[in-house]
Amino acid sequence: MGGCPGCERDILVSLLLRLKFPIPIHKLVGVYPLVEFGLGNYTSREKGVKTINYTGLGFAAAAGVEIYPLAFLTPFFECRYMLHAGFDDRKEPVGKVHEKLILHSFALVIGVRLG
């Protein structure tokens, strides 16, 4: 994610509602589109400068594949895009406009779901 270059810490925390639509294409394989949206908080701490928080909205979209080799073990592969748009509402606005932050990220997610 393109956060704060030279920062001591960059953290993005999002609480998202997940909507997944599995489409079985074989008894062992399923594909799915996925969307997530909700609230997020981005924190950056520059060296020698106080921590800045940006609170705003998060959105993610993904396409994935699930494999069902066993009833309790489901490997999955996702290609994911995420957008976070936040505003620093803890500082005095400059010219009545709050400082804003927009982050974009792309990721390939590989994992295993149990159950």
C-alpha positions as CSV (number, residue, x, y, z in Angstrom):
1,M,0.0,0.0,0.0
2,G,1.2,3.5,-0.7
3,G,1.2,4.9,2.8
4,C,3.7,7.2,4.4
5,P,7.3,6.9,3.0
6,G,9.9,7.0,5.7
7,C,7.4,6.3,8.5
8,E,8.2,4.3,11.6
9,R,4.8,2.6,11.4
10,D,2.0,2.2,8.8
11,I,-1.1,0.3,9.9
12,L,-4.5,-0.1,8.1
13,V,-7.3,-1.7,10.1
14,S,-10.7,-2.3,8.4
15,L,-13.9,-3.8,9.7
16,L,-15.7,-5.0,6.5
17,L,-18.9,-6.7,5.7
18,R,-18.1,-9.6,3.4
19,L,-20.4,-10.8,0.6
20,K,-19.4,-14.0,-1.2
21,F,-21.2,-15.7,-4.0
22,P,-19.8,-19.3,-4.5
23,I,-20.4,-20.9,-7.8
24,P,-19.7,-24.7,-7.9
25,I,-18.2,-25.7,-11.3
26,H,-17.2,-29.3,-10.2
27,K,-17.7,-31.3,-7.0
28,L,-14.1,-30.5,-6.1
29,V,-13.8,-26.9,-7.3
30,G,-15.8,-23.7,-6.9
31,V,-15.2,-20.1,-8.1
32,Y,-16.6,-16.9,-6.5
33,P,-16.8,-13.2,-6.8
34,L,-16.5,-11.3,-3.5
35,V,-17.1,-7.8,-2.4
36,E,-16.4,-6.2,1.0
37,F,-17.3,-2.7,2.4
38,G,-17.2,-1.0,5.7
39,L,-15.2,1.3,8.0
40,G,-11.4,1.6,8.3
41,N,-8.7,3.4,10.2
42,Y,-5.3,4.1,8.8
43,T,-2.5,5.1,11.2
44,S,0.9,6.6,10.1
45,R,3.7,7.7,12.4
46,E,6.5,9.7,10.9
47,K,9.9,9.9,12.7
48,G,9.8,12.6,15.3
49,V,6.2,13.5,14.4
50,K,3.0,12.6,16.2
51,T,0.8,9.8,15.0
52,I,-1.8,10.7,12.3
53,N,-5.1,8.8,12.0
54,Y,-7.3,8.7,8.9
55,T,-10.8,7.4,9.5
56,G,-12.9,6.5,6.5
57,L,-14.5,3.9,4.3
58,G,-13.0,0.7,3.0
59,F,-13.9,-1.3,-0.1
60,A,-12.5,-4.6,-1.5
61,A,-13.4,-6.7,-4.6
62,A,-12.0,-10.1,-5.3
63,A,-12.3,-13.1,-7.5
64,G,-11.3,-16.5,-6.1
65,V,-11.2,-20.2,-6.5
66,E,-11.9,-22.8,-3.7
67,I,-10.8,-26.4,-3.8
68,Y,-12.6,-29.1,-1.8
69,P,-10.2,-32.0,-1.3
70,L,-11.5,-32.8,2.2
71,A,-14.8,-31.9,4.0
72,F,-13.0,-29.9,6.7
73,L,-10.1,-28.3,4.7
74,T,-10.7,-25.8,1.9
75,P,-7.7,-24.2,0.2
76,F,-8.5,-20.9,-1.7
77,F,-6.8,-18.5,-4.0
78,E,-8.0,-14.8,-4.4
79,C,-7.0,-11.9,-6.6
80,R,-8.0,-8.9,-4.6
81,Y,-8.2,-5.1,-5.0
82,M,-8.7,-2.8,-2.0
83,L,-9.5,0.9,-1.7
84,H,-9.4,2.9,1.5
85,A,-10.5,6.6,1.6
86,G,-10.0,8.4,4.9
87,F,-10.0,11.9,6.4
88,D,-7.9,13.2,9.2
89,D,-10.7,14.7,11.3
90,R,-8.6,15.0,14.5
91,K,-6.7,18.0,13.1
92,E,-7.9,21.5,12.4
93,P,-8.8,21.6,8.7
94,V,-6.7,23.8,6.3
95,G,-9.0,26.2,4.5
96,K,-12.0,24.3,5.9
97,V,-10.9,21.1,4.1
98,H,-9.7,18.1,6.1
99,E,-6.5,16.3,5.0
100,K,-7.5,13.2,3.1
101,L,-5.8,9.9,2.3
102,I,-6.6,7.5,-0.5
103,L,-4.9,4.0,-0.6
104,H,-5.1,1.4,-3.4
105,S,-3.7,-2.1,-3.1
106,F,-3.7,-5.3,-5.2
107,A,-2.9,-8.7,-3.7
108,L,-2.9,-12.4,-4.5
109,V,-4.2,-14.1,-1.4
110,I,-3.6,-17.8,-0.8
111,G,-5.0,-19.5,2.3
112,V,-6.8,-22.4,3.9
113,R,-10.3,-22.3,5.4
114,L,-11.2,-24.9,8.1
115,G,-14.8,-26.2,8.4
